[in-house]
Amino acid sequence: MNDKQSVRVVVPLVPPSANKLLRMHWAEKGREKDRWRAMIGHIVSAKDASWLRAMAELKKRMKVTIIVRTAKLDDPDNLPSRAKLILDVLKPTRMRKEKAVTGLGFIYDDSLEFLEPSVQQEQVRGLKETVISIAEAGA
């Protein structure tokens, strides 16, 4: 294992808002999760992925900071919902009703016992991206 303290990923996408998620068909939500899983998995280096998976296997509590950069700011009550899809993708593969729900395995679980989440937003004209930082909590 390396002495890496954090992993930073810049994704050229913005996760859907609560309003969009609530209106999505379940199959469309699945495709959106697949898109995010592929994008994050592609961007994170093998070394960083190994470190994150090792931390998850050790059940380490992780701090995940998500910064959404868009031209228009969300209402404060809508902003936390942007993290849902990303956190689901960061969890490991699990079996649900005899079907594998695939994840990257970068965090052990998204419960507060294992996760310190933070969702922020920045208003930037002409830019739509999401910055995800993952570090051991307290580090």
C-alpha positions in Angstrom: 0.0 0.0 0.0 1.2 3.5 -0.7 1.2 6.6 1.6 -1.3 8.4 -0.5 -3.5 10.7 1.5 -6.2 11.5 -1.1 -7.5 11.0 -4.6 -8.9 13.8 -6.7 -11.1 13.1 -9.8 -12.4 15.7 -12.2 -15.4 14.4 -14.2 -16.6 16.4 -17.2 -20.3 15.7 -16.2 -22.7 17.0 -13.6 -24.8 14.5 -11.6 -28.6 14.9 -12.1 -30.5 17.0 -9.6 -33.1 15.6 -7.3 -35.9 16.8 -9.6 -34.4 15.0 -12.6 -33.6 11.8 -10.5 -37.2 11.6 -9.3 -38.6 11.9 -12.8 -36.2 9.3 -14.3 -37.3 5.9 -15.3 -35.5 3.2 -13.3 -33.7 1.9 -16.5 -32.5 5.5 -17.3 -31.2 5.8 -13.7 -29.3 2.5 -14.3 -27.7 3.9 -17.5 -26.7 7.1 -15.8 -25.0 5.1 -13.0 -23.2 3.0 -15.6 -22.0 6.2 -17.3 -20.7 7.6 -14.0 -19.1 4.3 -13.0 -17.3 4.0 -16.4 -16.2 7.7 -16.3 -14.8 7.6 -12.8 -13.3 4.1 -13.3 -11.5 5.4 -16.4 -10.1 8.5 -14.8 -8.8 7.0 -11.6 -5.3 5.6 -12.0 -4.7 1.9 -11.1 -2.5 2.9 -8.2 -5.1 5.2 -6.8 -7.9 2.6 -7.3 -5.8 0.0 -5.5 -5.3 2.3 -2.5 -9.0 3.2 -2.3 -10.0 -0.5 -2.5 -7.5 -1.4 0.2 -8.9 1.4 2.4 -12.5 0.1 1.8 -11.4 -3.5 2.6 -10.0 -2.2 5.9 -13.4 -0.5 6.5 -11.7 2.9 6.9 -14.0 5.9 7.3 -13.5 8.1 4.2 -14.2 11.7 3.6 -15.8 12.3 0.2 -16.0 15.9 -1.0 -18.1 16.5 -4.1 -17.9 19.9 -5.8 -20.4 20.6 -8.6 -19.4 23.4 -10.9 -22.1 24.8 -13.2 -23.4 28.1 -14.5 -26.5 27.9 -12.4 -26.5 27.2 -8.6 -28.9 24.7 -7.1 -31.3 25.5 -4.3 -29.7 24.5 -1.0 -32.3 21.7 -0.4 -31.5 20.2 -3.9 -27.7 20.2 -3.7 -27.2 17.1 -1.4 -29.2 14.9 -3.8 -26.4 15.4 -6.4 -24.2 13.1 -4.3 -26.6 10.1 -4.3 -25.6 8.7 -7.7 -21.9 9.3 -7.1 -21.8 7.6 -3.7 -23.7 4.6 -5.0 -21.1 4.2 -7.8 -18.2 4.5 -5.2 -19.5 1.6 -3.1 -18.5 -2.0 -3.8 -20.5 -4.6 -5.8 -23.3 -6.0 -3.7 -25.9 -8.6 -4.3 -29.5 -7.3 -4.2 -32.4 -9.7 -4.8 -30.1 -12.2 -6.6 -28.7 -9.5 -8.9 -25.3 -7.9 -8.6 -25.3 -4.1 -8.1 -21.9 -3.2 -9.5 -19.8 -0.5 -7.9 -16.2 0.6 -7.9 -15.4 -0.4 -4.3 -13.7 2.9 -3.5 -15.6 3.3 -0.2 -16.8 0.5 2.1 -20.3 1.9 2.5 -22.2 5.2 2.3 -23.5 5.1 5.8 -22.2 7.8 8.2 -20.3 5.1 10.1 -17.9 4.8 7.1 -18.4 8.1 5.3 -18.0 11.8 5.9 -19.8 13.4 2.9 -19.6 17.0 1.8 -21.4 18.4 -1.2 -20.5 21.9 -2.4 -21.2 24.0 -5.5 -19.4 26.6 -7.4 -20.8 28.9 -10.0 -18.6 28.9 -13.1 -19.8 30.2 -16.5 -19.5 27.9 -19.4 -18.3 24.9 -17.3 -20.1 21.7 -16.2 -17.9 19.4 -14.2 -17.8 17.6 -10.9 -14.7 17.4 -8.7 -14.6 14.3 -6.4 -12.0 14.1 -3.6 -11.7 11.0 -1.5 -9.4 10.8 1.6 -9.3 9.0 4.8 -11.4 10.9 7.3 -9.3 12.8 9.8 -6.3 12.7 7.5 
